[in-house]
């Protein structure tokens, strides 16, 4: 049986910090089951 596995990293634009950085989020999908969590990292939006 094969499984489909996807990883997506994205910036959560609604979570701007005082130093103009944004929270990096991760979305894991395995066989259409989705889990989202914070990577506990932040980055400027222009990256």
HUWOKA-V600668 format. One record per backbone hydrogen bond with DSSP energy under -0.5 kcal/mol. NH is the residue of the N-H (numbers start at 1). CO is the residue of the C=O. E is the energy in kcal/mol with one decimal. If there is no record, write none. Layout:
nh:NH co:CO e:E
nh:NH co:CO e:E
This chain:
nh:6 co:29 e:-2.5
nh:8 co:27 e:-2.0
nh:10 co:25 e:-2.1
nh:12 co:23 e:-2.6
nh:13 co:11 e:-1.1
nh:15 co:12 e:-1.7
nh:17 co:21 e:-2.8
nh:20 co:17 e:-1.8
nh:22 co:43 e:-2.9
nh:23 co:12 e:-0.6
nh:24 co:41 e:-2.4
nh:25 co:10 e:-3.3
nh:25 co:23 e:-0.5
nh:26 co:37 e:-2.9
nh:27 co:8 e:-2.8
nh:28 co:35 e:-2.9
nh:29 co:6 e:-2.4
nh:30 co:33 e:-2.1
nh:31 co:4 e:-2.2
nh:33 co:30 e:-1.6
nh:34 co:32 e:-0.6
nh:35 co:28 e:-2.4
nh:37 co:26 e:-2.2
nh:39 co:24 e:-2.5
nh:43 co:22 e:-2.1
nh:45 co:20 e:-0.6
nh:47 co:44 e:-1.3
